[in-house]
Amino acid sequence: MTGWLPKDFWTRNETLVAGVIALFCIIATLSDPRFFTITTVSDLLRASIVIGILAVGAMLVLVSGGIDVSFTAIAVFAMYSSTVLFLAIWPDAPWPLIFAVSVAFGAFLGAFNGFFIAFLGLPTLIVTLGTLSIFRGFLLTFIGSQRISDLPPDMRDFSRGVLARGTTEAGNFYSIPWAALALVFVIVLTWFILKKTMLGRSIYAIGGSVESARRIGINVKWTQFFVYVYVGALAGLAGIIHGSVGRMADPFSLVGLELSVIAAVVLGGARLIGGYGTLTGTLLGVALIVIVQNSLIVVGIPTTWQSVTIGILILLGTGVPAYRAKRAAARAG
């Protein structure tokens, strides 16, 4: 410890990401003083909800030593299928029931990934690339490919619900939606699982070394299976929130969001080889990605450079820690 700070505080991924966030905010505010206002902050929070829920799930997979690229397909499948189902059988169903069904759809699809990965031992990237195409293709072929704007009334009511709203002195409107509570719930639940349960410790152990985890008595297969079911459930929740807040069930939505989500998790310090990842780092990574996506235009950079910027951040976020680890290993040797 240096004073009250851990010895490695200034070299942690979380600290570096927080510094980059502060730098982006300073540059954006200098370019446009209206950037750092409660209206902008509420807009950034709104944009972080869906990507934040998906990122928590993606972090869990990386911690367990896997990688999942199918979560957006699961999110859209669960959202669209739930919407179509309730429009057909019970349009006036309460939104908590619609949300629960979407979460169940997501968990069911996640179980497919879990079965192939945990019980058949197939590579995680190959499996999730395959199910990504299968889920999207099945949805568009057998369930529907039309955008639905006439959502069940309770889904529309959910989109109107806010925790706080107001108007600034400049006349700009701001609001914090109910959906923000879903992100808080997911964060707290995942924190509890990872930090307070044997299951959470098992997930970290499997990511560190599957063989070592098996030797100490951890049920590797069922732990891995749980991870993908849980990630599927989170994807189902993120999907139905996305559809409700956007007031449209679009089977083509969220395509390509995988890059931003995985970028956020990697920037937050999760290792692709498994065994390490924190919720704090993941949320900071989400904040950085959302700020980048929303601030480039403010600082005069064309939005077409958005993917380039995110790619550079990924390279820096993974390259710098890897370089530091290599130097530390060389000194130790």
C-alpha positions in Angstrom: 0.0 0.0 0.0 1.1 3.6 -0.8 -0.8 5.6 1.8 -4.3 4.3 1.5 -3.9 3.3 -2.2 -2.9 -0.2 -3.3 0.7 -0.4 -4.5 -0.4 -1.2 -8.1 -3.2 1.4 -8.2 -1.7 3.6 -10.8 -1.0 0.7 -13.2 -4.3 -1.1 -12.9 -6.5 -1.2 -16.0 -9.4 0.4 -14.1 -7.2 3.4 -13.3 -6.0 3.8 -16.8 -9.5 3.6 -18.3 -10.8 6.1 -15.7 -8.0 8.4 -16.8 -8.9 8.0 -20.5 -12.5 8.7 -19.7 -11.6 11.9 -17.8 -9.4 13.0 -20.8 -12.2 12.4 -23.3 -14.6 14.4 -21.1 -12.2 17.3 -20.8 -11.6 17.4 -24.5 -15.3 17.2 -25.3 -16.2 19.8 -22.8 -13.5 22.2 -24.1 -14.8 21.6 -27.6 -18.4 22.2 -26.5 -19.2 23.4 -23.0 -22.7 21.9 -23.2 -21.2 18.4 -23.3 -20.7 18.0 -19.6 -24.3 18.7 -18.5 -27.0 16.7 -16.7 -28.7 16.3 -20.1 -25.6 14.7 -21.6 -25.0 12.5 -18.6 -28.6 11.2 -18.6 -28.3 10.5 -22.3 -25.0 8.6 -21.7 -26.6 6.6 -18.9 -29.5 5.7 -21.1 -27.1 4.5 -23.9 -25.2 2.4 -21.3 -28.1 0.3 -20.0 -28.3 -2.4 -22.8 -24.6 -2.5 -23.5 -23.9 -2.6 -19.8 -26.1 -5.6 -19.2 -24.6 -7.4 -22.2 -21.0 -6.5 -21.0 -21.6 -8.0 -17.5 -22.5 -11.3 -19.2 -19.6 -11.1 -21.6 -17.2 -10.5 -18.7 -18.5 -13.6 -16.9 -17.7 -15.7 -20.0 -14.2 -14.3 -20.4 -13.6 -14.9 -16.7 -14.5 -18.5 -17.2 -12.0 -18.8 -20.0 -14.4 -18.7 -22.9 -15.7 -16.2 -25.4 -19.2 -15.6 -26.5 -20.2 -13.7 -29.7 -23.8 -14.9 -29.8 -25.3 -12.8 -27.1 -26.7 -10.1 -29.4 -28.5 -12.8 -31.5 -29.9 -14.2 -28.3 -31.1 -10.8 -27.2 -32.9 -10.0 -30.4 -34.4 -13.5 -30.6 -35.7 -13.3 -27.1 -37.1 -9.8 -27.5 -38.8 -10.4 -30.8 -40.2 -13.8 -30.0 -41.6 -12.5 -26.7 -43.2 -9.6 -28.4 -44.7 -11.7 -31.2 -46.0 -14.3 -28.6 -47.7 -11.8 -26.4 -49.2 -9.8 -29.3 -50.8 -13.1 -30.4 -52.0 -14.5 -27.1 -52.2 -11.7 -24.5 -51.5 -8.2 -25.7 -52.4 -6.7 -22.4 -50.0 -8.8 -20.4 -48.1 -6.9 -17.6 -44.6 -6.0 -18.6 -42.9 -8.0 -15.8 -44.4 -11.2 -17.3 -43.2 -10.2 -20.8 -39.8 -9.5 -19.5 -39.7 -12.8 -17.6 -40.6 -14.7 -20.7 -37.8 -12.9 -22.7 -35.3 -13.8 -19.9 -36.5 -17.4 -20.1 -36.1 -17.5 -23.9 -32.6 -16.1 -23.4 -31.7 -18.7 -20.8 -33.0 -21.5 -23.0 -30.9 -20.3 -26.0 -27.9 -19.9 -23.7 -28.4 -23.5 -22.6 -27.7 -24.5 -26.2 -24.3 -22.9 -26.0 -23.7 -24.4 -22.6 -24.5 -27.9 -23.8 -22.1 -27.8 -26.7 -19.4 -26.1 -24.8 -19.6 -27.8 -21.3 -20.8 -31.3 -22.2 -19.4 -31.8 -25.7 -16.2 -29.9 -25.1 -16.4 -27.8 -28.3 -14.4 -24.5 -28.6 -16.4 -21.6 -27.3 -15.7 -19.2 -30.2 -16.7 -21.9 -32.8 -19.9 -22.8 -31.0 -21.1 -19.2 -30.4 -20.2 -18.2 -34.0 -22.4 -21.1 -35.1 -25.3 -20.3 -32.8 -25.1 -16.6 -33.7 -26.0 -17.5 -37.3 -28.5 -20.2 -36.3 -30.4 -18.0 -33.9 -30.6 -15.1 -36.4 -31.5 -17.3 -39.3 -34.2 -19.2 -37.4 -35.7 -15.9 -36.1 -35.9 -14.3 -39.6 -37.1 -17.5 -41.3 -39.7 -18.9 -38.9 -40.7 -16.2 -36.5 -40.6 -12.9 -38.5 -38.6 -10.3 -40.3 -40.9 -7.3 -40.0 -40.3 -4.4 -37.6 -43.1 -4.2 -35.1 -43.9 -0.7 -33.7 -47.3 -1.7 -32.2 -45.9 -3.2 -29.1 -48.0 -4.5 -26.2 -49.3 -1.5 -24.2 -47.4 -2.4 -21.0 -44.1 -2.4 -22.9 -44.8 1.1 -24.2 -45.7 2.1 -20.6 -42.4 0.8 -19.4 -40.6 3.0 -21.9 -42.3 6.0 -20.5 -41.4 5.2 -16.9 -38.7 7.4 -15.4 -36.9 7.6 -12.1 -36.2 11.3 -12.4 -36.9 14.0 -15.0 -36.5 17.7 -15.3 -35.5 20.6 -17.4 -32.2 22.5 -17.1 -32.0 26.3 -16.9 -31.1 26.3 -20.6 -34.4 24.6 -21.3 -32.9 21.1 -22.1 -35.0 18.1 -21.0 -33.4 15.2 -19.2 -34.7 11.9 -17.7 -33.4 8.7 -16.1 -35.5 5.7 -17.2 -36.7 2.9 -15.1 -34.5 0.6 -17.1 -31.4 1.9 -15.2 -32.6 -0.1 -12.2 -32.3 -3.3 -14.3 -28.6 -2.6 -14.9 -28.2 -1.9 -11.2 -29.9 -5.2 -10.4 -27.7 -7.2 -12.8 -24.6 -5.6 -11.4 -25.5 -6.4 -7.7 -26.6 -10.0 -8.6 -23.5 -10.7 -10.5 -21.3 -9.2 -7.8 -23.0 -11.4 -5.3 -22.5 -14.5 -7.4 -18.8 -13.8 -8.1 -17.7 -12.5 -4.7 -20.0 -14.3 -2.2 -20.7 -17.8 -3.5 -18.7 -20.9 -4.2 -20.1 -20.8 -7.7 -18.4 -17.5 -8.4 -15.1 -18.8 -7.0 -15.5 -21.8 -9.3 -15.9 -19.6 -12.3 -12.7 -17.8 -11.6 -10.9 -21.1 -10.9 -12.0 -22.6 -14.2 -10.8 -19.6 -16.1 -7.4 -19.9 -14.4 -7.0 -23.6 -15.1 -9.6 -26.1 -15.9 -7.5 -29.1 -14.8 -6.6 -27.5 -11.5 -10.3 -26.7 -10.9 -11.2 -30.2 -11.7 -8.6 -31.6 -9.3 -9.9 -29.6 -6.3 -13.4 -31.0 -6.9 -15.1 -28.2 -8.9 -17.9 -29.5 -11.2 -16.4 -27.9 -14.3 -19.2 -29.0 -16.7 -22.1 -27.7 -14.7 -20.3 -24.5 -13.8 -19.6 -23.7 -17.5 -23.2 -24.6 -18.3 -24.5 -22.1 -15.7 -22.3 -19.4 -17.2 -23.9 -19.7 -20.6 -27.4 -20.0 -19.3 -26.9 -16.9 -17.1 -25.4 -14.9 -20.0 -28.4 -16.0 -22.2 -30.8 -14.8 -19.5 -29.0 -11.4 -19.3 -29.1 -11.2 -23.1 -32.9 -11.8 -23.0 -33.3 -9.0 -20.4 -31.1 -6.6 -22.4 -33.1 -7.4 -25.6 -36.5 -6.8 -24.2 -35.3 -3.6 -22.5 -33.9 -2.5 -25.9 -37.2 -3.2 -27.6 -39.3 -1.5 -25.0 -37.2 1.7 -24.6 -36.9 2.0 -28.4 -40.6 1.2 -28.7 -39.9 -1.1 -31.6 -39.3 -4.9 -32.0 -36.7 -4.9 -34.8 -35.3 -8.3 -35.7 -32.3 -6.6 -37.3 -31.3 -4.5 -34.3 -28.1 -4.9 -32.2 -26.2 -6.4 -35.2 -22.5 -5.6 -34.8 -22.8 -4.6 -31.1 -20.7 -7.5 -30.2 -17.5 -5.5 -31.0 -18.4 -2.7 -28.6 -19.4 -5.0 -25.8 -16.3 -7.2 -26.0 -14.2 -4.0 -26.3 -15.7 -2.6 -23.1 -14.9 -5.8 -21.2 -11.4 -6.1 -22.5 -10.7 -2.5 -21.9 -11.9 -3.0 -18.3 -9.1 -5.6 -17.8 -10.8 -8.9 -18.4 -8.2 -11.3 -19.9 -9.0 -13.3 -23.0 -7.2 -16.3 -21.5 -9.6 -16.3 -18.5 -9.3 -16.1 -14.8 -9.5 -12.4 -14.3 -12.1 -9.7 -14.7 -13.9 -7.2 -12.5 -17.3 -5.5 -12.6 -15.7 -2.1 -11.9 -13.4 -2.5 -14.9 -16.2 -3.7 -17.1 -18.5 -0.7 -16.2 -15.6 1.7 -16.8 -15.0 0.1 -20.1 -18.7 0.5 -21.0 -18.6 4.1 -19.9 -15.5 4.7 -22.2 -17.1 3.0 -25.2 -20.3 5.0 -24.8 -18.5 8.3 -24.3 -16.4 7.6 -27.4 -19.4 6.8 -29.4 -21.2 9.9 -28.3 -18.3 12.4 -28.1 -16.5 12.0 -31.4 -18.8 14.3 -33.3 -18.5 16.9 -30.5 -14.7 17.1 -30.8 -15.0 17.3 -34.6 -14.1 13.7 -35.6 -16.4 12.1 -38.2 -18.6 9.2 -36.8 -17.1 7.0 -39.5 -13.9 6.9 -37.4 -15.9 5.4 -34.5 -14.9 1.8 -35.3 -11.2 2.9 -35.8 -11.1 4.6 -32.5 -12.7 1.6 -30.7 -10.2 -0.7 -32.4 -7.3 1.4 -31.3 -8.6 1.4 -27.7 -8.8 -2.4 -27.8 -5.2 -2.7 -29.0 -4.1 -0.3 -26.3 -6.3 -2.0 -23.7 -4.9 -5.4 -24.4 -1.4 -4.5 -25.6 -0.3 -2.3 -22.6 -1.2 -4.9 -19.9 0.4 -7.7 -22.0 3.6 -5.7 -22.4 3.7 -4.9 -18.7 3.2 -8.5 -17.8 6.0 -9.6 -20.2 8.4 -7.1 -18.7 7.5 -8.2 -15.2 8.1 -11.8 -16.1 11.4 -10.9 -17.7 12.5 -9.2 -14.5 11.4 -12.1 -12.4 13.3 -14.5 -14.6 
